[in-house]
Amino acid sequence: MRKLELLAPAKNLECGIAAISHGADAVYIGAKRFGARAAAGNSIEDIAELCEYAHQFGAKVYVTVNTIIYDQELVHTHTLLQELKNIHVDAILVQDMALVDYCHQIGLPIHASTQTDNRIASKVEWLRQLGFRRAVLARELSVEEMRDIHAQVPDMELEAFVHGALCVSYSGLCYASQYCLQRSANRGECAQMCRLQYALVDSDGKNVDKPRHYLSLKDMCRIDYLEEMADAGIVSFKIEGRLKNVDYVKNVVAAYHQRLNQLVAKRPHDYQRLSLGKVTFSFRPNLQKTFNRGYTDYFIHGRKADIASFDTPKALGEYVGKVKEIRDRWMRVAGMSSFANGDGLCFFNDDQQLVGFRINRAEGNQLFLANKPQGLRQGMALYRNNDEKFGKLLSQKSAERKMPITMSFSKIDERFLLEIQSLELPDVHVQKELVCESQLALKSQHDNYIRQLTKLGNTPFACEQVNLSEEVSQHFIPSSLLADLRRETIQLLCERLREALVDNEGDEAIENASVLVPTTSEYLHFPYLYNIANHVSRDFYESHGLNQSTSAFELTDWKKESAPAPLLMQCKHCIRYAYGYCVKNGGKKPTWHEPLYLQLPDGRRFRLQFDCQKCQMNVYAS
């Protein structure tokens, strides 16, 4: 029996509570500083409130402290970690190894962020020996590679992404934003150079194709692969999106919650959910109605050509039909979709540019427009990237999460006894006595007692059954006393559940951790890939066998003439493969002269290297 965790992003307190309410078993959220999303910071007070809400269901709160840390920031980071320990967060996501020993000292569990480049078993084993409880695997891994890591490191919890935006480079190893704009992705300030439009030029200066978004990937969606991933050893299924709004969180969490529940129902002897509570929804989740650039399962079963979104980095949305007829101020759509006033539609024009427009008024499939969109013609495919009706559903209360209980109310001598039992944790049950003068009722109080005892209001409980003894139903008790008894017993149940759900497991470093094993040969040639940004991290790596310690990319002057052209990205996505010119996999022989370059309109170029032995595309500054 393994417990499966649905892990959701939280931009802020509102998103975190929505995630738990809609079925997440855990959330990850950024603190006020040092998270890998500088624009998604939160106060200690808000994180404490989120912990209070999540922990009543046995759900977890993980905090991202996963940037690289500069020397002058170490004291502030330690202060933050102690504050997070004090409010009982469940774990910290870490990239900078300078934080490892301190987290062990204060008893704060640590997870190895995906920014630590966790793609091979030896790296995951090394992290385990350092006392990490969990490793967040690289997004690029196939289910077979996940299974292999789990087989070699069975004692390590494995977390993997299942949904959301994709970085084209292995996480933690992208320096394009820092190199071009002095905005470090490893400091939470990524400028998303991968979403820009580039010209693809060969060594003769010829354009291979028209300018396109060659590094912009579709969004990940692995909702159909949860069982395979669980069987491969994944225990935490992570949704990307700490910059996304609450509607995204509600819809995506609901969809994956329902699918995980189906897996648990199908295989109850193998899997169960990590947290408690049953969720009821007032809407039907639909992943096509949430921000996406088109979906890909990425490399879940090996390499595929259609993983990029070359034509646009913007949200495409759901296909809704084709243009049947168009006039200056209205159009008809051929298809089965229904429309609402204010819906946002888009289409690709003849230049393959995405063009968006809004519906003023919808009457069936006849759509009235303020202005005819330029380039829209009969027969063109239409997509909806803003669904007004769906958005209104999500803007209201759209889910309720309750833990099921049963109640028993009986009379023993002159005492009345209320007992409450958790249905999800059979060992958790409480009771409370009420001593009061009572008198025989003129009629049975059965229905009244059930009505009074099950008024659970804003509590996290829902009563599924009330057992009343015959004797107690014949006595009259004032409603105010019943309300006090119910409230006090529920309070006891909350306290008992917290005791039962608390995680007392500590994380300690294992002595004699093995010598550091570089994850790829690039680490030997480019030691800045270790992201060493402070003296504590440098000492840490040197104590674990790293002889050639080099400062982080952010602390190196790459503009001086003697500096070599640095490696900026390591990508499993391959432009040559996408165009059908991968000789290793049976493609055509390339007609261009390599090396190829990606070139921005301002003339800046980036050299592409195709490392076919590793099936990897590297991007260098040029």
N, C-alpha and C positions, 0 to 999 in steps of 0.2 A: 504494500500500500504506500503510494507516494502522494504527497500533497502538491497540487498544482496551483500556481499563482498567476493571476492576471494582473500585470503591472501597468499602471496608467500614468500619463504625464499630468503635472499640475503646474500651470502657469502661475496660479495664485491660489488663495484659500478657497475661493468660489469653485474653481475647477477641481481642486482636490476633494472637496465635499461632494461635488457632483459625480466624480469618478467613483467614490465609495458607494454613494447612493444608487448608482447604476450598475454595481456588481463587481467593481475592482477589488482584488484581494490585497492590493498594495498600491501606493502612489510614490512617485519620485518628484521632488520639488527642490528648487534652488533656494539657498539662503541669501542673505543680503549681499554677500560677496563670494567670489571664488567658485561660482558655478560655471559650467560650460555654456551657459546662455546669459550673457551679461544683462540682457534686457528682461530677464525673468527672475528678479530677486525678490525675496520675501522676508519680512521681519520675524524675529524669534517668537513674538507674540502670536502671529498668524500660524506659524508652524506648530506651536504648542496647541493651539485650538484645533488644528487639523489632526494632531496626534490624539487629542481627547476624543474627537469624533470617530476616528478610524479604529482606535483600540477597543472601543465597546463592541465592535464586531469581530475582534481578533485580526483586523487588517493592519498592515504595516505602513510605516512612513519612512522612506529613505531620502536622505538629503544629499544633493550633489555638491561636493567640494572637490570637483574634478578638473580644475585648471592647474597649470603649472604655477608654482609660487616663487616669487622673488625673495631674496634675502630679507629685505626690509619689511616683508609682509608676514614673516613666520610668526612673530609674536601675536599679530592680529588674528592669524589663522588658528593658533592655539586657543585664543580666547573664544573664538567662534565655536570650535569643536567642544570646548567645555560647556558652553551655553547649550549646545545641541544635546550633549550628554545629560544635562540637567533637566531638559524637558522630555527626556525618554524617547528620542527618535530611535528607530530600530536598526539603522545602519547608515554608514556614510559611503558614498561612491567616491573613489580616490583614483587619481592619475599620478600625482607627484609622490614618489616614494619617501620624501622627507616627512610625510604625515604618518607613516606606518607605525613606527615605534611609539609616537605620542598617542595614537589611538589605542594601542595596546595598553599603555600606561594608565589611561583613564577608563579603560573597559568599554570602548566604543567599537562595535563590530564594523568591519570594513568589507566592501565589495570592490573588486577591480573593475573600474570603468572600462567601457569599450575603447576609450582613448589609450589604454595601455597595450593595445594591439594584441588581442588574445585570439590567435588563429592556429596555434599548434599545441599539442599535448604537453610538450616539455615546458612551455611557457606557463601553462595553466598549473602544472605540477609545481613549478618554482613558486608561483603565487600562493599555492596552497601551503607550501612549506614556510612561507613568510607570514602565515596566519590569516590570509584572506579567507573569508567564508564563502565567497561567491565570485565567479568570473563572468563578466558580460562578454559574450563571444562576438567576434567580428561578424558583421552583417553578411559578408561574402561567403561564409561557409555553407557547404551543402549538408543535407541531413546525414549523409554518410560520414562526413568529417566530424560532425557533432557526435555521432555515435562512437567514432574512434576515440575522441577526446574523453568521453564519458567512460569508455572501457578502460582507458589507461589511467584516468584519475577519478575513480568512482566516488571518492569521498568529498569531492568538490561540487558545490551547487553550481549549476550552469543556467545562465540566463541568455535568452536570444530574442532579437527583435522579430516581430511578426507583422508590423504595420507602420506605415508612415513614410516620411521623406527619406531619401537615400543620399548619403555623401558618396561622391564618385571615388574618392580616395579612401584607403583604409583609415579608420578614425585614429586621430592622434598624430597622423603622419602627413597632414596637408599643410603646406606652408605658403601657398600661393597668395592668400590674402595678406599675410605678414610681409611677404616679399614685395608685393605691388603697392600696398596701401598702409603698411605698418599696423594692420589690424590682425591680431593673432587669433586663429581658430582655437589654439590651446589656451587662450585667455578669455574665451567666450565672446569674441568680437569678430567672428567670421563675416566677410563681406560677400560670400557666395560667388566667388569667381567662376565656379562651375556652372552657374546659371546664365552666363553671358553668351552672346553670339560671337563666333569666331569664323574667320576664313581658314580653310584647310589647304595648305600650300605645300608643294613638294620641294625638293632641293634645287630644282630648276626655276623655282618661282612661279610655277603654274598652279592654278586653282584646281584642286581635285574635284570640288563640288562648290555649289553656291554657299555663302555664309549661313551657318546653322548653329544650333546650340549643342555642340558636339559632346560636351561633358555633362549635360543635364539629363539625369536619370528620371524614369518614371517613379512613382511611389510604390513601396512594398505593400503587398497584401498576401498573407499566408493563412488566411482563415480556413482554407481547405486542407491544411497540412498539420494541424495541431496534434492529431493523434500520432502521426509519424514522428514529429518532433518530441513528443512526450516519450514515445518508445525509444527514441535515441538518447534520452537522458535529460532533456530540458525540463526544468521545474518551474521556470519563470518565463512568461510570455509577455514581451515588452512592446508597448505601443509608443511610437515616437510622437513628439509634439508639445514640448514645453513652451512653445510660442503660440500654440493654437488656442482658439477661444473655447468657451464652455460648450457650445453646440457641437463642436467636433468631438470633445471628450465624451459627451453624453451618447452620441450616436455610435461612435466606434467602440466604446466600452460595452455598450448594450449588445452590439452584434457579437463581439468575442465572448462576452459573458454567457450568452445563450448557447454558443457553439461549444464552449468548454463544459457547460452543464450537460449537453448532449453526450459528450465523451464520457463524463463521470457516470451518467445514467446507463450508458452502454457497457461500461467496464467498472462496476462498483467495487470489485475486489482488487483492482489495480490502482485506481485513482480516486482522490477526493479533493474538494476545494480547500484552500488554505484557511479561508475565513468563514464566518457564520452569516446566516441571514438569507431570507428568500426575497427576491426582487420582483416586483410587479411593474410593468411598463404601461404607459398610456399612449405609446406610439410603437410602430414597427420599425426597427432599425434598418437602414439601407445605406451601405457603404458608398454607393454611387452618388448619393446626395451630399456627401461630405467632400471638402476640398481634396482634390487629387489631380495628379498630372497624367492620369491613366495608371493602371496597375500592372505590376509584375511580381512574380514569385521569386524573382532574382535568381540566385544560383542554387535553389533548394534541391534540384536534381541535376545539377551541372550547368554548363554554359548554354545560353540562348542568345540569339541575335537581337531580339526585339525587347531590350530592357531600357533603352534610352528614349527620351522625348526630344528628338532633334529639332522639331519645328517650333516648340514653344516650351518655356519653363513655367507657364501659368496653368491655372486650374482649368481642366477641360470639362469635367462634370459628366453627366449621363447623356447617352444618345437618346434623342426624343423623336426623331423622324427626319424626313426630307422636305424641302420646300416644294409644295405642289403648285402654288400659284402666288404671284407677288405683284403688288401695285405700289403706288407711291406711299400710301399710308396704311396699308394692311397686307396681310399675307395669309395663305392657308398652308397647313402642315399635314403631310401624309404620314400617318402613324397612329399608334394606340395611346399615346400619352395625353394627359389632361393638363391644362395650363391655368394659371391664376394671374391676376393683375399684379404687375411688379416683378414677375419672373425674369431672371437674367439668362439670355441665350448667347451662344457664340458659334462661329463657323470659321473654317479656313478659306481664305480667299484664293484667287488664282496664283498668288505669290507664296502660298502656304504660310501666310501670316494669320494669326488668330485675331478675329475681330468680334467684339462683344456689343450687345445692345439690350435694351430693356423693353418689356411688353407694357404698354400703357393699359390696355384692356383686352381681356380674352373672352371670346364667345365661342365655346367649343374649340374647334381647331382653326377658327378665324382669329387672327391676332392683329390688334390695332397698334400702330407704332407712331411715335412722335415724328421720326424721320426714317426714310428708307436707308438701311445700312449700305454703304458704298461697297460694291463688289458682290453683293448677295444675289444669287441667280437661282432660277428654277432647277431642282434636282440636287442642290447642295445639301449635305448632311448638317443637321443642327444638334447642338449639345446644350444642356441646361446646367449652368454652374451656380445658379442661385434659385432655390425652390422656396417661394414665399410661404406656401401652406406648411411645408415641412419645417421651415424656420419658426413659424408661429407655434407649432406644436412643441418644439424644443425650448422656446422662450418661456414656457409655462412649466409648472411642476410636472415632470415627465416620468418620474419613477419613485417608488417607495420601497425601502428595504427594512424588513422586520425579521426578528428571530422568533420562531414559533415556540410557544410554551403551552403547558396545561396547568390548570388550577384545580385544587380540591379544597372544599370548605366543609368543615364538620364541627360538631359540638361534643365536647368531652366534659362531662360534669357541668361546671359553671363557666367553662372556658370555650371560646370559639377558636378554631385553628385553621389558618389559611396556609396551604402548601402550594409551592410553585415549582414546576419541573421543566428544565430545558429539554426540548426534543432533539436538539442537535448534539448536546453533550449530556448524555444520560446520567453521568456522575454528578452533575450540577443540579442541586435542588435545595431549596430553603423553605423555612416555615416561620410563622410569626403567630403568637397568641394574642387574643383579645379577651380581656376580662371585663365584663360589664353586666349590669343588671338587665335582664331581658324579660320579655313577657310573651305569652302565647299570642300569635297573630290571629286576626279574624279570618284571614284567608292565606293560602300558601304564598310564601315569599320567594319561591323558586325563580320565577322570571325576573323579579326585581333584583335579586342578588346577582344573577348572571349579568344583567344589564349594568349594575354598579361595579362589579369586579372587573369587567372587561373594558372599562373606560381607560384605555392605556395611552390615549392622546399622543403626545410627542415622545413617548418612550420608544426604545428600539424593539419593542416586543409586540407580538400579535398572539392572542390567545385562541387556540384551536379547539379547546375542549374544557368545559367546567364540570366537575363532579361535585354534586351537593348531596349530603346525607339527608335522609327523610326528616330526621329530627331538627336539623338546622333550618330547614325550610318552614317549619311550623312556628319559629320564633321571630319576633320583630326586633331588628337592630337599626338604629338611626343611620341614615345615609352618610352623615358626616363621619361617624365612627368607621363605617365600612370603607370610606374613601381614605381615611388615615391609615387603616390597616393595609389596604392595597398599596398605597404609596410607600409605606415603610418596608413592606415585603419585597416590592420591586427594587427598592434601593439595596436591600440585602442581596438580591439576585445579581444586580449590577456589580457589586463588590465581589461576590463569589466568582462571577464570570471573569473579572479582571485577574483574579488570583489564578484561575485555571488557564488563562490564555497567555500569561506573562512568559516571556522567553528569558530564562536564566542562563542560557548557554553563553559562555564567554569565548572570545577568540584570543588565542595566544600564539605567538610565533614559535615554530618548531625549531629546536636547536639544530645547529649544523646544516642550515639550508644549503642546498647545492649551489655550485658556482653558476653564475648567470649564463644562460644559453641565449645568444642572440636569436631573435625570431626569424630573421632572414639574413642573407649575406650583405644586404644593403647596410645593416647596422655596422658591419665591419668597415665598410667604405665611407659611410656617412654617420659617424658616432653622434652627431647632433640629434639623431632619431630617438635617442634615449630621453630627450627633453629634460636635461639637467639644468635647472634654473637657479639653484641655491646651493650653499656649501653643505647643508645636511644631506641633500640628495646625492651630491657628489661623493661624500664620505660613505653613504649607504652603498652605492654601486661599487665603489672601490673595495669595500669590505666584503662584497660578494663576488669578487673576481674580475671586475672590469678594470683593465690596466690602462686603457686609453680613454680617459674621461674628457669629453668635449662639451663646452657650454651649449645650451639650447640654441636653436636657430634664431630665436628672438634676441639673443644676446650677442650675436655675431654680426659684424659689419660686412655685408655682402656687396656693398657698393665700391669697395676699394678694388683697385686694378688687379691685385694679386689673388683676389678671391675666385675660386673656381665656380663654374655654373652649377648651382645646387639642384639637387633632386627635390622637386616641390610636391609631387603626388605619386603614389603607388596605387594603381587601379587594376581591378580585375576586369572592369569594363574595357573593351578593346574596340577601337574605331575600325581597325583593319578587319576584325571578325564581323562587326556589324555590317560592313559593306560586302561581305562574302569573299574576302581576300585572305583568309587564314589557311595557308598551305598545310599547316599541321593538322587541321581538321577537315581537309578535303576541299578547301576553297580554291578559287581561281588564283593564278599567279598575278601579283600586283603589277599594274601598268605604269605606275608612277615611279619616280626616283626618290628613294629615301635618303636621309631622314625626312619625315613629314613635320610640319610646323603648324601650330594653332596661332593665328595672328589676330590681334584686336584691331579695331579701326584706327587707333592711335599709333599703330606700327609695332607695338610690343609683341614679341614672339615667344613661343614655348615649344621646345623640341620634344618630339615623341620618340620613345625607344620601345620597341616591341621585344620583350624578353619571352620568347616562345617556350623556352625550357620551363619557365615558371608559369606560363600562360598569364602574363601580366603586362600591362602597359604603364610605362613610367613617363612622367612629365617633368622635363628639366627647364630651368630658366635658360634663356638664350640671349 
